[in-house]
Structure formats: structure tokens, C-alpha cells
């Protein structure tokens, strides 16, 4: 069953975030990951304050493929760049039929 990875984030260092964003999606390709969306939040319609102002959504073939990508040698060096560039909340979701 397919899965989604949703990253919500607030920028700390725009240059580092650009460096991360230029490299991270390429590391997903061998695991079947593809970018679906990236954008800025407009407003929170319900549920309190929006503590992360940007979001990105990626589709993978399965939750296992997300885990394989996240723990891969290709992605590992990008984690430090990610953390310098923004405060992230990254969550995986199984797509329900």
C-alpha cells in the first residue's frame, strides 16, 4: 500500500534549506519516492496555530520504502544540512483505501 511523507517546516537558514531541497528529493528516487507538493501555508482554518509555515509532500510505494530512504547512506549526510536549514516535523502516513 502506498505511503506519504509529509514534512512541515519553518526556515532558519534559507541558504542551507536551498542546499537541502536541491539534494534530498534525488535521494528518494531509488526508493520510489516522488515529490507531489511544496508550498507556504496561507492560514490555519481550524485546529490552532500553524507552527510550521511551509510543507512538502512526497509519495512512496510503502511505509517500508520511506524507512529505507530515511535510514539510507544517501540521505544520512543531508540530515545535518536539513537541521541547519529549518525546524522540521516529518511524518509518514499509510494511504488508506
ChimeraX attribute file (.defattr): number of C-alpha atoms within 10 A of each C-alpha:
attribute: neighborCount
match mode: 1-to-1
recipient: residues
	/A:1	11
	/A:2	15
	/A:3	20
	/A:4	22
	/A:5	21
	/A:6	19
	/A:7	17
	/A:8	23
	/A:9	19
	/A:10	18
	/A:11	18
	/A:12	14
	/A:13	15
	/A:14	13
	/A:15	13
	/A:16	18
	/A:17	18
	/A:18	13
	/A:19	14
	/A:20	20
	/A:21	15
	/A:22	10
	/A:23	13
	/A:24	15
	/A:25	14
	/A:26	15
	/A:27	18
	/A:28	23
	/A:29	13
	/A:30	12
	/A:31	19
	/A:32	15
	/A:33	22
	/A:34	18
	/A:35	16
	/A:36	12
	/A:37	11
	/A:38	14
	/A:39	11
	/A:40	13
	/A:41	12
	/A:42	9
	/A:43	9
	/A:44	10
	/A:45	8
	/A:46	7
	/A:47	6
	/A:48	7
	/A:49	9
	/A:50	14
	/A:51	12
	/A:52	17
	/A:53	14
	/A:54	18
	/A:55	18
	/A:56	16
	/A:57	18
	/A:58	20
	/A:59	22
	/A:60	25
	/A:61	17
	/A:62	20
	/A:63	19
	/A:64	14
	/A:65	18
	/A:66	23
	/A:67	12
	/A:68	15
	/A:69	21
	/A:70	16
	/A:71	11
	/A:72	14
	/A:73	11
	/A:74	15
	/A:75	17
	/A:76	13
	/A:77	10
	/A:78	17
	/A:79	13
	/A:80	11
	/A:81	18
	/A:82	21
	/A:83	16
	/A:84	17
	/A:85	22
	/A:86	20
	/A:87	16
	/A:88	16
	/A:89	13
	/A:90	13
	/A:91	11
	/A:92	18
	/A:93	15
	/A:94	14
	/A:95	14
	/A:96	7
	/A:97	5
